[in-house]
């Protein structure tokens, strides 16, 4: 007797999940049709494809805030997406949403981030004729660049969540639903993303000596608590309870909590991201990426074009894809190899 474990899990979803959840069996499908897995749901399969991708593995050597950190406890882009996934799954579990969908979006949402964090994104945005946005690049990674141009062929729901996770300095949960992911799970990741980074960036800034505990605004401490775990707990608890009180169909946070998160984000921009101690490294990173970009525009034969399924990819796009995929240390090593003189060996 053949047992289809995927179908059993899909049936359990209909018994357990909230009516507002996204059910695996009703996914809108993939870019290219393929047979379903007999063991995993569609979103479990997407999660596994992301975790096993080369791009995902490179996140461990990509900057979150502090460039190429040598300390063992600083966050990288990889630990960031893991923290987003953990927060997102906690929220999804409490709201009876699809945790596998949340996990897949969370693990894939930053695949398109550049080396050197937002400094790299700003540089490529300036150099690429059509501009560069990491969330669009993340979608390009899973649609085109992975698996030598085949992409990962993910479901619509995961791709939608990846594309619409980013907020910048804009409203976290805008009233215009067209700005948000189409699924509630995608919106959970959008909020989990900012909960994760305002807290771990604050933690890393204090570890680096950029901030001291006494520098934190009194209102932030009063609203969220005095420890890292208290602050995350307060935000997550409020998101869950307010959403449940509101019927569970729309993510909701208390106005003072939402404003507090926005204020903490603004505080980090002013006192961490844009202070000289951090910003000066961003300026150096910008110079490295700009020079690499111009070099490969002139020496396009040095590019690895095997990843592209389309032969007519514009040169600027190929150079951008190559540089965006670099880790911090690869970009530094490549820059030194190309632009710095080497000691002449004695014959």
PAZAPA-4460 file (N, C-alpha, C; in steps of 0.05 Angstrom, whole numbers, plus 32768, in hexadecimal, padded with zeros to 4 digits):
% residues 347
    n_x    n_y    n_z   ca_x   ca_y   ca_z    c_x    c_y    c_z   seq   type   mol
   8011   7FE8   8000   8000   8000   8000   8012   8019   8000     1      X     A
   800D   802B   7FED   801C   8043   7FEA   8010   8059   7FFB     2      X     A
   8020   8066   800C   8016   807C   801D   8021   8096   8012     3      X     A
   8010   80A9   800D   8018   80C3   8004   8019   80D6   801C     4      X     A
   8031   80DA   8028   8034   80EA   8040   802D   8107   803B     5      X     A
   8033   8110   8023   802C   812D   801E   800E   8131   8020     6      X     A
   7FFF   8120   8014   7FE2   8123   8015   7FD8   8122   8031     7      X     A
   7FE3   8111   8042   7FDB   810F   805E   7FE1   812A   806C     8      X     A
   7FF8   8135   8067   7FFF   814F   8073   7FEC   8165   8069     9      X     A
   7FE6   8164   8050   7FD4   8179   8045   7FB8   8176   8051    10      X     A
   7FAF   815E   8056   7F95   8159   8063   7F96   8164   8080    11      X     A
   7FAD   8160   808E   7FAF   8169   80A9   7FAE   8188   80AA    12      X     A
   7FBA   8194   8096   7FB9   81B2   8095   7F9C   81BC   8097    13      X     A
   7F8A   81AF   8088   7F6F   81B8   8088   7F61   81B4   80A2    14      X     A
   7F6B   81A1   80B2   7F60   819D   80CD   7F6B   81B0   80E2    15      X     A
   7F84   81B9   80DE   7F92   81C8   80F3   7F94   81E6   80ED    16      X     A
   7F98   81ED   80D4   7F9E   8209   80CE   7F86   821B   80D1    17      X     A
   7F8C   8234   80D5   7F78   824A   80D5   7F6D   824C   80B9    18      X     A
   7F54   8255   80B6   7F49   8259   809B   7F58   826F   808C    19      X     A
   7F68   827F   809A   7F77   8295   808E   7F93   828B   8084    20      X     A
   7F99   8272   8089   7FB3   8267   8082   7FB4   8261   8064    21      X     A
   7FCC   825C   805A   7FD0   8253   803E   7FD4   8235   803F    22      X     A
   7FC3   8227   8031   7FC4   8209   8031   7FD5   81FF   801A    23      X     A
   7FE7   81ED   8021   7FFB   81E4   800D   7FEE   81D8   7FF4    24      X     A
   7FD8   81CA   7FF7   7FCC   81BD   7FE0   7FBF   81D1   7FCC    25      X     A
   7FBB   81EA   7FD6   7FAE   81FE   7FC5   7FC2   8213   7FBB    26      X     A
   7FDC   820C   7FBC   7FF0   821E   7FB1   7FEA   8225   7F94    27      X     A
   7FF1   823D   7F8C   7FEC   8246   7F70   8000   8239   7F5D    28      X     A
   8013   822A   7F68   8025   821A   7F56   8040   8227   7F52    29      X     A
   804F   821B   7F40   806A   8224   7F3A   806C   8230   7F1E    30      X     A
   8083   823C   7F18   8087   8248   7EFE   8086   8232   7EE9    31      X     A
   8091   821B   7EEF   8090   8203   7EDD   8084   81EC   7EEC    32      X     A
   8071   81DF   7EE0   8063   81C9   7EED   8076   81B2   7EF1    33      X     A
   8073   81A4   7F08   8083   818C   7F0E   8073   817A   7F20    34      X     A
   8079   8160   7F20   806A   814E   7F32   806D   8155   7F4F    35      X     A
   8058   8152   7F5E   8059   8157   7F7B   806A   8142   7F89    36      X     A
   8075   814A   7FA0   8085   8137   7FB0   8072   8125   7FC0    37      X     A
   8077   810B   7FC2   8065   80FA   7FD2   8069   80FD   7FF0    38      X     A
   807E   810B   7FF9   8084   810D   8015   8080   8129   8020    39      X     A
   808A   813D   8011   808A   8159   801A   8074   8169   800D    40      X     A
   8069   817C   801C   8057   8190   8010   8067   81A3   7FFE    41      X     A
   8059   81B2   7FED   8066   81C4   7FDB   8078   81D8   7FE9    42      X     A
   806F   81E2   8000   807F   81F6   800E   8097   81EA   801D    43      X     A
   8094   81D2   8026   80AB   81C3   8032   80C0   81BF   801C    44      X     A
   80B7   81B9   8005   80CA   81B4   7FEF   80D9   81CE   7FE8    45      X     A
   80CA   81E4   7FE8   80D7   81FE   7FE2   80EC   8204   7FF7    46      X     A
   80E5   8200   8011   80F8   8205   8027   8112   81F5   8022    47      X     A
   810E   81DB   801B   8126   81CA   8018   8137   81D3   8000    48      X     A
   812A   81DC   7FEB   8139   81E5   7FD3   814A   81FE   7FDA    49      X     A
   813E   8210   7FEB   814D   8228   7FF3   8164   8220   8004    50      X     A
   8160   820F   8018   8176   8208   802B   818D   81FA   801C    51      X     A
   8187   81EB   8008   819C   81DC   7FF9   81A8   81EC   7FE3    52      X     A
   81A0   8205   7FDF   81AB   8216   7FCA   81C6   8221   7FD1    53      X     A
   81D6   8226   7FBD   81F1   8233   7FC2   81EE   824F   7FCD    54      X     A
   81DA   825D   7FC3   81D6   8279   7FCC   81D0   827A   7FEA    55      X     A
   81C0   8267   7FF4   81BA   8266   8010   81D4   8262   8021    56      X     A
   81E5   8250   8018   81FD   824A   8026   820F   8263   8028    57      X     A
   820F   8273   8013   8220   828B   8013   8217   82A0   8026    58      X     A
   81FF   829F   8030   81F5   82B3   8043   8206   82B3   805D    59      X     A
   8213   829D   8063   8223   829D   807C   823B   82B0   807B    60      X     A
   8243   82B8   8063   8259   82CB   8060   8251   82E5   8054    61      X     A
   8237   82ED   8059   822E   8307   8050   8226   8318   8068    62      X     A
   822C   8331   8066   8228   8345   807B   820B   8348   8083    63      X     A
   8206   8349   809C   81EC   8353   80A6   81EF   8372   80AB    64      X     A
   8200   8379   80BF   8205   8396   80C4   8223   839B   80C3    65      X     A
   8233   838B   80D2   824F   838F   80D4   825E   837F   80C0    66      X     A
   826F   838D   80B0   827C   8381   8099   8290   836B   80A1    67      X     A
   828D   8354   8093   829F   833D   8098   82A7   833A   80B5    68      X     A
   8294   8336   80C7   829A   8335   80E3   82AC   831D   80EA    69      X     A
   82C0   8322   80FB   82D2   830C   8103   82C8   8301   811E    70      X     A
   82B8   830F   812D   82AD   8304   8146   829A   82EE   8141    71      X     A
   829A   82DA   8152   828A   82C2   814E   826C   82C7   8151    72      X     A
   8264   82DC   815F   8248   82DF   8167   8239   82F4   8157    73      X     A
   8246   8301   8144   8238   8315   8134   8226   8307   8120    74      X     A
   820F   8314   811A   81FD   8308   8107   8208   830B   80EB    75      X     A
   8201   82F8   80DA   8206   82F9   80BD   81EB   82F8   80B0    76      X     A
   81EB   82FA   8096   81D1   82F8   8088   81C4   82DD   808C    77      X     A
   81D4   82C8   8090   81C9   82AD   8095   81BB   82AC   80B0    78      X     A
   81C8   82B5   80C5   81BC   82B4   80DF   81A3   82C6   80E0    79      X     A
   81A3   82DB   80D0   818C   82ED   80CF   8174   82DD   80C5    80      X     A
   8177   82CF   80AE   815F   82C1   80A3   8156   82AB   80B5    81      X     A
   8169   829F   80C4   8161   828A   80D7   8150   8296   80EE    82      X     A
   8158   82AE   80F7   8149   82BB   810C   812D   82C4   8102    83      X     A
   812C   82CE   80E9   8112   82D5   80DE   8100   82BC   80DC    84      X     A
   810C   82A6   80D4   80FD   828D   80D1   80F2   8284   80EC    85      X     A
   8102   8286   8101   80FA   827E   811C   80E3   828F   8126    86      X     A
   80E6   82A9   8123   80D1   82BC   812C   80B7   82B7   811B    87      X     A
   80BB   82B4   8101   80A4   82B0   80F0   8095   8297   80F6    88      X     A
   80A3   8281   80FC   8096   8268   8102   8088   8269   811D    89      X     A
   8093   8278   8130   8085   827B   814A   806A   8289   8146    90      X     A
   806A   829E   8136   8052   82AD   8131   803E   829C   8121    91      X     A
   8048   828E   810C   8037   827E   80FB   802A   8267   810B    92      X     A
   803A   825B   811D   802F   8245   812D   8018   824F   813F    93      X     A
   801C   8266   814B   8008   8271   815D   7FEE   8279   814E    94      X     A
   7FF2   8282   8135   7FDB   828B   8125   7FCF   8274   8114    95      X     A
   7FDB   825C   8117   7FD2   8244   8107   7FD5   8249   80E9    96      X     A
   7FEB   8255   80E2   7FF1   8259   80C5   8005   8243   80BC    97      X     A
   800C   8245   80A3   801D   8230   8097   803B   8236   809D    98      X     A
   8045   8228   80B1   8061   822D   80B9   8075   8226   80A4    99      X     A
   806F   8213   8093   8082   820B   807E   8084   8222   8069   100      X     A
   806E   822F   8063   806F   8245   8051   807F   825D   805D   101      X     A
   807A   8262   8076   8088   8278   8084   80A6   8272   8083   102      X     A
   80AE   8259   8089   80CA   8251   808A   80D7   8255   806F   103      X     A
   80CA   824C   805A   80D5   824E   803F   80DA   826B   8037   104      X     A
   80C6   827C   803C   80C9   8299   8036   80DF   82A5   8046   105      X     A
   80E0   829F   8060   80F4   82AB   8072   8110   82A3   8069   106      X     A
   8114   828A   8063   812F   8281   805C   8138   828B   8041   107      X     A
   8124   8292   802F   812B   829B   8014   812A   82B9   8010   108      X     A
   8121   82C8   8024   811A   82E4   801F   8133   82F5   801A   109      X     A
   814B   82EE   8023   8162   82FE   801F   8177   82F1   800D   110      X     A
   8170   82DE   7FFD   8183   82D1   7FEB   8190   82E5   7FD8   111      X     A
   8183   82FB   7FD2   818D   830E   7FBF   819E   8324   7FCB   112      X     A
   81A3   8322   7FE5   81B3   8338   7FF1   81D0   8336   7FE8   113      X     A
   81DC   834E   7FE6   81F7   8351   7FDC   820C   834C   7FF2   114      X     A
   8226   834B   7FEA   823A   834C   7FFF   823A   8368   800C   115      X     A
   8243   836A   8024   8245   8383   8033   8229   8390   8039   116      X     A
   8215   837F   803B   81FB   8388   8044   81EE   839E   8033   117      X     A
   81E2   83B2   8040   81D4   83C7   8032   81E6   83D9   8023   118      X     A
   8200   83DA   802B   8214   83EA   801B   8216   83DE   7FFF   119      X     A
   8217   83C4   7FFE   8218   83B7   7FE3   81FF   83BC   7FD3   120      X     A
   81E8   83BB   7FE0   81CF   83BF   7FD2   81CE   83DC   7FC6   121      X     A
   81D6   83EF   7FD7   81D6   840B   7FCD   81E9   840F   7FB6   122      X     A
   8200   8401   7FB7   8213   8404   7FA1   8209   83F9   7F87   123      X     A
   81FE   83E0   7F88   81F3   83D4   7F70   81DB   83E3   7F65   124      X     A
   81CC   83EF   7F77   81B4   83FE   7F6E   81BD   8417   7F5F   125      X     A
   81D4   8421   7F66   81DF   8438   7F58   81EA   8430   7F3D   126      X     A
   81F6   8419   7F3B   8205   8411   7F23   81F4   8403   7F0E   127      X     A
   81E1   83F3   7F17   81D0   83E4   7F04   81BC   83F8   7EF8   128      X     A
   81BA   83F9   7EDD   81A9   840D   7ED0   818C   840E   7EDA   129      X     A
   8181   83F7   7EDF   8165   83F5   7EE9   8163   83F6   7F07   130      X     A
   8179   83F9   7F15   8179   83F9   7F33   817A   83DC   7F3D   131      X     A
   8180   83DA   7F56   8183   83BF   7F63   8173   83BF   7F7D   132      X     A
   8163   83AB   7F80   8154   83A7   7F99   8157   838A   7FA1   133      X     A
   8160   8386   7FBA   8167   836B   7FC2   8150   8357   7FC1   134      X     A
   8137   8361   7FC6   8121   834E   7FC5   811B   8345   7FA9   135      X     A
   811F   8356   7F95   811C   834E   7F79   8133   833A   7F72   136      X     A
   814B   8340   7F7C   8161   832E   7F77   815D   8312   7F84   137      X     A
   8150   8312   7F9C   814A   82F9   7FA9   8138   82E8   7F97   138      X     A
   8124   82F5   7F8B   8112   82E7   7F79   8121   82DD   7F60   139      X     A
   8133   82EE   7F56   8143   82E6   7F3F   8155   82CE   7F45   140      X     A
   815F   82CD   7F5D   8170   82B6   7F66   8160   829C   7F64   141      X     A
   8148   829C   7F6F   8138   8283   7F70   812B   827D   7F55   142      X     A
   8126   8291   7F44   811A   828D   7F2A   812E   8286   7F14   143      X     A
   8146   8292   7F16   8158   8291   7EFF   8174   8286   7F06   144      X     A
   8180   8292   7F1B   819D   828F   7F1F   81A5   8274   7F2B   145      X     A
   8195   8269   7F3D   819C   8250   7F4A   819B   8239   7F35   146      X     A
   81AA   8224   7F3B   81AB   820B   7F2B   81B1   8211   7F0E   147      X     A
   81C6   8222   7F0A   81D1   8228   7EF0   81BC   8232   7EDC   148      X     A
   81AB   8245   7EE6   8198   8251   7ED4   817C   8244   7ED5   149      X     A
   8179   822E   7EE3   815F   8221   7EE4   814D   822E   7EF9   150      X     A
   8159   8239   7F0E   814A   8243   7F24   8140   822D   7F36   151      X     A
   8133   8233   7F4C   8129   821F   7F5E   810C   8218   7F59   152      X     A
   80FF   8227   7F47   80E3   8221   7F40   80D1   821F   7F59   153      X     A
   80D1   8234   7F69   80C1   8235   7F81   80A4   823B   7F7C   154      X     A
   8093   8238   7F90   8077   823E   7F8E   8072   825C   7F8D   155      X     A
   805A   8263   7F82   8052   827F   7F81   8053   828C   7F9C   156      X     A
   8049   827E   7FB0   8046   828A   7FCB   8061   8291   7FD7   157      X     A
   8075   8280   7FD4   808F   8286   7FDF   809C   829C   7FCF   158      X     A
   809A   829C   7FB5   80A5   82B1   7FA4   8099   82CC   7FAB   159      X     A
   807F   82CC   7FAF   8070   82E5   7FB6   807A   82F0   7FD1   160      X     A
   807E   82DE   7FE5   8087   82E6   7FFF   80A3   82F1   7FFE   161      X     A
   80B4   82E5   7FEE   80D0   82EF   7FEB   80D0   830B   7FDF   162      X     A
   80C0   830F   7FCA   80C0   8328   7FBB   80B5   833F   7FCC   163      X     A
   80A2   8339   7FDE   8095   834F   7FEC   809B   8350   800A   164      X     A
   80B2   8345   8012   80B9   8345   802E   80C5   8360   8037   165      X     A
   80D0   836F   8024   80E1   8386   802C   80D0   839F   8033   166      X     A
   80D9   83AE   8047   80CC   83C6   8050   80DD   83DF   804D   167      X     A
   80F8   83DB   804E   8109   83F3   804F   8103   8402   8068   168      X     A
   80FE   841C   8065   80F6   842C   807C   80D8   8434   807B   169      X     A
   80C9   8424   806B   80AD   8429   8068   809C   841C   807D   170      X     A
   8082   8420   807C   806F   8415   808F   8071   83F6   808F   171      X     A
   8071   83EA   80A7   8075   83CD   80A9   805D   83BE   809E   172      X     A
   8045   83C7   80A5   802C   83BA   809B   801A   83D0   808F   173      X     A
   801F   83D8   8076   800F   83ED   806A   7FF2   83E4   8065   174      X     A
   7FE0   83F8   8064   7FC4   83F2   805F   7FBF   83E8   8042   175      X     A
   7FD0   83F1   802F   7FCE   83E8   8014   7FD8   83CC   8011   176      X     A
   7FC6   83B9   800F   7FCD   839C   800F   7FDD   8394   7FF7   177      X     A
   7FDD   83A5   7FE1   7FED   839E   7FCA   800B   83A0   7FCF   178      X     A
   8012   83AE   7FE5   802E   83B0   7FED   8038   8398   7FFD   179      X     A
   8025   8387   8005   802B   8371   8016   802B   8356   8007   180      X     A
   8038   8342   8011   8034   8327   8005   8017   831F   8005   181      X     A
   8010   830E   7FF2   7FF4   8306   7FF0   7FEB   82F2   8005   182      X     A
   7FFE   82E5   8012   7FF7   82D2   8027   7FFD   82DE   8043   183      X     A
   7FEE   82D4   8057   7FF3   82DD   8072   800E   82D4   807B   184      X     A
   8017   82BD   8072   8031   82B2   8079   8047   82C5   806F   185      X     A
   8044   82CF   8056   8058   82E2   804C   8059   82FC   805C   186      X     A
   8042   8304   8066   8041   831C   8077   804E   8317   8092   187      X     A
   804B   82FF   809C   8058   82F8   80B5   8077   82FB   80B2   188      X     A
   8081   82F1   809C   809E   82F4   8097   80A6   8311   8095   189      X     A
   8096   8321   8088   809C   833E   8086   80A0   834A   80A2   190      X     A
   808E   8343   80B5   8090   834F   80D0   80A7   8341   80DF   191      X     A
   80A9   8327   80DC   80BF   8318   80EA   80DA   8323   80E2   192      X     A
   80DD   832B   80C9   80F6   8336   80BF   80FF   834F   80CF   193      X     A
   80EC   8362   80D3   80F4   837A   80E1   80F7   8374   80FF   194      X     A
   80E6   8363   810A   80EA   835B   8127   8106   8350   812B   195      X     A
   810E   833E   8118   8129   8332   811B   813F   8347   8119   196      X     A
   813E   8357   8104   8156   8368   80FF   8158   837F   8112   197      X     A
   8142   838B   811B   8146   83A2   812E   8151   8398   8149   198      X     A
   814A   837F   814F   8154   8374   8168   8171   8369   8166   199      X     A
   8177   835A   8151   8192   834F   814F   81A6   8364   8147   200      X     A
   819E   8378   8137   81B0   838D   8130   81B7   839E   8149   201      X     A
   81A3   83A2   815A   81A8   83B0   8173   81BB   83A0   8185   202      X     A
   81B7   8386   8186   81C8   8375   8196   81E5   8375   818C   203      X     A
   81E8   8373   8172   8203   8374   8166   8210   838F   816A   204      X     A
   8201   83A5   8168   820C   83BF   816B   8217   83C3   8188   205      X     A
   8209   83B8   819B   8213   83B9   81B7   822C   83A7   81BA   206      X     A
   822C   8390   81AD   8243   837E   81AE   825B   838B   81A2   207      X     A
   8257   839B   818D   826D   83A9   817F   8276   83C2   818D   208      X     A
   8268   83CB   81A2   826F   83E3   81AF   8265   83FC   81A2   209      X     A
   8255   83F9   818C   8249   8411   817F   8234   841E   8190   210      X     A
   8226   840D   81A0   8211   8417   81B2   8217   840B   81CE   211      X     A
   820E   841A   81E2   820D   8410   81FE   81F0   840E   8207   212      X     A
   81EB   83FE   821A   81D0   83FB   8225   81C3   8416   822C   213      X     A
   81D3   8427   8237   81C9   8442   8240   81C2   8454   8228   214      X     A
   81CB   844C   8210   81C4   845C   81F8   81A8   8458   81EE   215      X     A
   819C   8441   81F7   8181   843A   81EC   816C   844E   81F7   216      X     A
   815A   8456   81E5   8145   8469   81EE   8134   845C   8205   217      X     A
   812D   846D   8218   811D   8463   822F   8103   8457   8226   218      X     A
   80F6   8462   8212   80DD   8458   8208   80DF   843C   81FD   219      X     A
   80F6   8436   81EF   80FA   841B   81E4   80FC   8407   81FB   220      X     A
   810C   840E   820F   810F   83FC   8226   80F5   83F8   8235   221      X     A
   80E5   840D   8238   80CC   840C   8246   80B8   83FA   8237   222      X     A
   80B6   83FD   821C   80A3   83EF   820C   80AB   83D1   8209   223      X     A
   80C4   83CD   8203   80CC   83B2   81FA   80DC   83A2   820E   224      X     A
   80E7   83AF   8222   80F7   83A0   8236   8114   83A6   8234   225      X     A
   8123   839C   8247   813F   83A3   824A   8152   838D   823F   226      X     A
   8148   8377   8236   8159   8362   822B   8150   835B   820E   227      X     A
   8163   834E   8200   815E   8346   81E4   8145   8334   81E3   228      X     A
   8144   8320   81F4   812D   830D   81F3   8113   831A   81FB   229      X     A
   8113   832D   820E   80FB   833B   8216   80F0   834B   81FE   230      X     A
   8102   8359   81F0   80F9   836A   81DA   80ED   835A   81C4   231      X     A
   80F9   8344   81BC   80ED   8332   81A7   80D3   8327   81B1   232      X     A
   80D2   831D   81CA   80BA   8312   81D5   80A3   8325   81D6   233      X     A
   80A8   833E   81DD   8093   8352   81DE   8087   8357   81C2   234      X     A
   8098   8359   81AE   808F   835E   8193   807F   8346   8188   235      X     A
   8089   832E   818C   807C   8316   8181   8062   8311   818F   236      X     A
   8061   8314   81AA   8049   8310   81B9   8033   8324   81B0   237      X     A
   803B   833D   81AD   8027   8350   81A5   801C   834A   8189   238      X     A
   802D   8343   8176   8024   833C   815B   8010   8325   815C   239      X     A
   8016   8310   816B   8004   82F9   816C   7FE9   8300   8179   240      X     A
   7FEA   830D   8191   7FD2   8311   81A0   7FC0   8326   8192   241      X     A
   7FCB   833B   8187   7FBB   834F   8179   7FAE   8344   8160   242      X     A
   7FBD   8332   8152   7FB3   8326   813A   7F9C   8313   8140   243      X     A
   7F9F   8303   8156   7F89   82F1   815E   7F70   8301   8167   244      X     A
   7F75   8317   8176   7F5E   8328   817E   7F50   8334   8167   245      X     A
   7F5E   8338   8150   7F53   8344   8139   7F46   832F   8126   246      X     A
   7F45   8316   812E   7F39   8301   811E   7F4C   82EF   8110   247      X     A
   7F66   82F6   810F   7F7A   82E5   8103   7F7E   82E8   80E5   248      X     A
   7F6D   82F8   80D8   7F6F   82FB   80BB   7F81   8311   80B2   249      X     A
   7F8A   8322   80C4   7F9C   8338   80BC   7FB0   833D   80D3   250      X     A
   7FC9   833E   80CC   7FDD   8343   80E0   7FD9   835E   80ED   251      X     A
   7FDA   835F   8107   7FD5   8378   8116   7FE8   837A   812D   252      X     A
   7FF1   8393   8133   8001   8398   814A   7FF6   83B0   8158   253      X     A
   7FFB   83B2   8172   7FF3   83CA   8181   8001   83E2   8176   254      X     A
   7FF3   83F9   8174   8000   8411   8168   801A   8418   8176   255      X     A
   801C   8416   8191   8034   841E   819F   804B   840B   8199   256      X     A
   8045   83F1   8195   8059   83DD   818E   8063   83E2   8172   257      X     A
   8051   83E6   815F   8059   83EC   8144   806A   8405   8142   258      X     A
   8062   841A   8150   8071   8433   8150   808C   842F   815E   259      X     A
   808C   841F   8173   80A6   8419   8181   80BA   840B   816F   260      X     A
   80B0   83F8   815F   80C2   83EA   814C   80CD   83FE   8137   261      X     A
   80BB   840F   812D   80C4   8423   8119   80D8   8436   8126   262      X     A
   80D4   843E   813F   80E6   8450   814D   8101   8442   8151   263      X     A
   8101   8429   8158   811A   841A   815C   8129   8417   8142   264      X     A
   811B   8413   812C   8127   8412   8112   8135   842D   810B   265      X     A
   8127   8443   8110   8132   845D   810B   814A   8462   811D   266      X     A
   8149   8459   8135   8160   845D   8148   8178   844E   813D   267      X     A
   8174   8436   8133   818A   8426   8128   8197   8434   8110   268      X     A
   8186   843F   80FE   8191   844D   80E7   81A3   8464   80F0   269      X     A
   8199   8473   8104   81A8   848B   810D   81C0   8484   811D   270      X     A
   81BF   8470   812E   81D4   846A   8141   81E5   8452   813B   271      X     A
   81DE   8443   8126   81EE   842B   811F   81F5   842C   8101   272      X     A
   81E0   8429   80F0   81E6   8426   80D4   81F4   843E   80C7   273      X     A
   81EF   8456   80D1   81F9   846E   80C5   820F   847C   80D5   274      X     A
   8218   8470   80EB   822E   847C   80FA   8248   8477   80EC   275      X     A
   825C   8488   80F1   8275   8486   80E2   8283   846B   80E6   276      X     A
   8282   8460   80FE   8290   8447   8103   8287   8431   80F1   277      X     A
   826D   8431   80EA   8262   841D   80D9   8261   8427   80BC   278      X     A
   825A   8440   80B8   8256   844B   809D   8270   844C   808E   279      X     A
   8286   8451   809B   82A0   8453   808E   82A7   8439   8080   280      X     A
   82A0   8422   808D   82A5   8408   8080   8293   8405   8068   281      X     A
   827A   8410   8069   8268   840F   8052   8275   841E   803A   282      X     A
   8281   8434   803F   828D   8444   802A   82A4   8434   801D   283      X     A
   82B4   8426   802D   82C9   8415   8022   82BD   83FE   8011   284      X     A
   82A8   83F2   801C   829B   83DC   800D   8290   83E5   7FF2   285      X     A
   8285   83FE   7FF2   827A   8409   7FDA   8290   840C   7FC5   286      X     A
   82A7   8415   7FCD   82BE   8418   7FBA   82C6   83FC   7FAE   287      X     A
   82C7   83E8   7FBF   82CE   83CD   7FB6   82BB   83C3   7FA1   288      X     A
   82A1   83C5   7FA6   828D   83BA   7F94   828B   83CB   7F7A   289      X     A
   828E   83E5   7F7D   828D   83F5   7F65   82A4   83EF   7F52   290      X     A
   82BC   83EB   7F5D   82D3   83E5   7F4C   82D1   83C9   7F3F   291      X     A
   82C7   83B6   7F4F   82C2   839B   7F44   82AD   839D   7F2D   292      X     A
   8299   83AC   7F31   8283   83AE   7F1D   828F   83B8   7F03   293      X     A
   829D   83CE   7F04   82A8   83DA   7EEC   82BD   83C7   7EDF   294      X     A
   82CC   83B9   7EEF   82E0   83A6   7EE4   82D2   8391   7ED4   295      X     A
   82BD   8385   7EDE   82B0   836F   7ED0   829F   8379   7EB9   296      X     A
   8297   8392   7EB9   828A   839D   7EA1   829E   839D   7E8A   297      X     A
   82B7   83A4   7E90   82CC   83A5   7E7C   82D8   838A   7E75   298      X     A
   82D7   8377   7E88   82E3   835D   7E85   82CD   8347   7E88   299      X     A
   82B8   8349   7E78   82A1   8337   7E7B   82A8   831A   7E75   300      X     A
   82BE   8316   7E67   82C6   82FA   7E62   82CE   82EC   7E7C   301      X     A
   82D4   82FB   7E91   82DB   82EF   7EAA   82C3   82E6   7EBA   302      X     A
   82AB   82ED   7EB1   8292   82E6   7EBF   828B   82C8   7EB9   303      X     A
   8280   82BC   7ECD   8276   82A1   7EC9   825A   82A2   7EBF   304      X     A
   8256   829D   7EA5   823C   82A0   7E98   822C   8286   7E98   305      X     A
   8237   8271   7EA4   822A   8257   7EA3   8210   8256   7EB3   306      X     A
   820C   826A   7EC4   81F3   8269   7ED5   81DB   8272   7EC6   307      X     A
   81DF   827E   7EAE   81C8   828A   7EA1   81BB   8278   7E8C   308      X     A
   81A1   8276   7E8E   8193   8267   7E7A   818E   8277   7E61   309      X     A
   818E   8292   7E64   818A   82A3   7E4D   81A4   82AF   7E44   310      X     A
   81AA   82AE   7E2A   81C3   82B8   7E1F   81C4   82D6   7E1C   311      X     A
   81AD   82E3   7E1C   81AC   82FF   7E16   81AA   8310   7E2F   312      X     A
   81B2   8306   7E46   81B2   8315   7E5F   81C5   832D   7E5B   313      X     A
   81BB   8346   7E61   81CC   835E   7E5E   81E5   835C   7E6F   314      X     A
   81FB   8368   7E66   8214   8367   7E74   8212   8372   7E91   315      X     A
   8204   8389   7E94   8201   8395   7EAE   81F3   8381   7EC1   316      X     A
   81DF   8373   7EB7   81D0   8360   7EC7   81E2   8349   7ED0   317      X     A
   81F3   833F   7EBE   8205   8329   7EC4   8219   8331   7EDA   318      X     A
   8224   8349   7ED7   8237   8353   7EEA   822A   8356   7F05   319      X     A
   8212   8361   7F05   8203   8365   7F1E   81FD   834A   7F2C   320      X     A
   81F4   8337   7F1D   81EE   831C   7F28   8207   8311   7F35   321      X     A
   821E   8314   7F27   8237   8308   7F31   823F   8315   7F4B   322      X     A
   823E   8330   7F4C   8247   833E   7F64   8233   833A   7F7B   323      X     A
   8219   833B   7F75   8205   8337   7F8A   8208   831C   7F97   324      X     A
   8211   8308   7F89   8214   82EE   7F94   822D   82E9   7FA5   325      X     A
   823F   82FD   7FA4   8258   82F9   7FB3   8254   82FA   7FD1   326      X     A
   8265   82ED   7FE0   8266   82F0   7FFD   8279   8308   8002   327      X     A
   8279   8311   801B   828B   8327   8022   82A8   831F   801D   328      X     A
   82B0   8308   8026   82CD   8301   8024   82D5   82FB   8007   329      X     A
   82C2   82F0   7FF7   82C9   82EC   7FDB   82CD   8306   7FCD   330      X     A
   82BC   831A   7FD2   82BF   8334   7FC6   82DA   8341   7FCE   331      X     A
   82E1   833F   7FE7   82FA   834A   7FF1   8312   833B   7FE4   332      X     A
   8311   8321   7FE3   8327   8312   7FD7   832A   8318   7FB9   333      X     A
   8313   831A   7FAB   8313   831F   7F8F   831E   833B   7F89   334      X     A
   8316   834E   7F9A   8320   836A   7F97   833F   836A   7F9A   335      X     A
   8349   835D   7FAF   8366   835D   7FB3   8374   834F   7F9C   336      X     A
   8369   833A   7F92   8375   832B   7F7C   8376   833B   7F62   337      X     A
   8362   834B   7F5D   8360   835A   7F44   8370   8375   7F46   338      X     A
   836D   8383   7F5C   8376   839F   7F5D   838F   83A4   7F6E   339      X     A
   8397   8391   7F7F   83AE   8397   7F90   83C6   8388   7F86   340      X     A
   83DE   8395   7F86   83F6   8387   7F7C   83FE   8370   7F8F   341      X     A
   840A   835C   7F83   8413   8345   7F92   8432   8346   7F94   342      X     A
   843D   833D   7FAB   845A   833C   7FAD   8466   832B   7F97   343      X     A
   847C   8335   7F8C   8489   8326   7F76   8499   830F   7F82   344      X     A
   8494   82F7   7F79   84A2   82E0   7F83   84BF   82DF   7F79   345      X     A
   84D0   82D5   7F89   84ED   82D2   7F82   84F0   82B8   7F73   346      X     A
   84FD   82BA   7F5B   8501   82A3   7F4B   8519   8293   7F54   347      X     A
***
